[in-house]
């Protein structure tokens, strides 16, 4: 294993001791500033004895559009001879 990979593994495994406390019926932990996540929501899952907390990905229209497959069909060219739209007032 290259030396850089070993250094990265060591950095990932190093942590910071934090206190657990109760917030009503829930157990909570105060996240130190160097571990802050972006946004107001996160996803938490359990893997063995570990809790994994990740930022929640945005789920708006742009993210949905980015996830879509490109369309295979071609759209027709607009006719230059098409009539212009008419202005009207309501």
N, C-alpha and C positions, 0 to 999 in steps of 0.2 A: 504494500500500500504506500503511495507517495506520501512524503512528509506533510504536504499541504492538506491531504485528506485526513490524516491523523489529527492535525491541528483543528480542522473543522469539527471533527467528531468530539474532541475535547471541549470546544467552545459550546457545542449544542448540549452536551451533557451537564455542563456547569449550570448551576441554578442559583436561586436566592431563597433563603429561608423566609417564609412568611407565616403570619399568624392566621388561624382560622377562627371565625367568630359566628355567632348566631344573629340572624336578622329575622325576627319572628320565628317561624318554624323552619326556615331555611338555613343551611350552613353557607357561609360566605367567606370570601378571601378578598383582601384589598390588593389590587394589582399595582405593583410599583411602576413609576413613571417610565422606566426604561423598557417595560413590557406592555405598554399601552397599545390597544388595538384601535384602528380607525373606526369611525361611525358610532352608532348607539346600540347596535345589536351584534351578537356573536352566536356561533354554533358550538355546542359543547357535546362531546361524546366520550365514552369511557372505553379504554383499551387496557384490559387487565386491571392493574391497580392504578393506572394513570388516567388523569383527566386531560383531554385535549380540548383547547379552546381556540377557535379560529374566527377571524372576522367574517361576518355574514356578507356574502356577495350581493351586490345590487341586483335587483330584479325588475328593472324598468323596461320600457319599450326598446331603447337602444341595445340593451343586453340581449333581449329576445331576438331582435333583428340580426345581431352579430352571430347568434347561434344557428340561424336558419341556413339551409343549403342554398346555393345559388340557383336561380331559375334557369331551366334548360330552354324554355321557349323564347323565341325572339319576338319582340314587339314590332309592329309595322311602323315604317317611317310616316311622319305626318305629311299629308299632302300640302304642298305650298299653295295649291288652288283652293284650299278649304276656306269657307266663309269665316270672317272674323266674328267673334262673339259680340252680341249686341248688348249695349248698356241698358239697364232698366232700373227703375227705382220702385221700392216697395211702398 
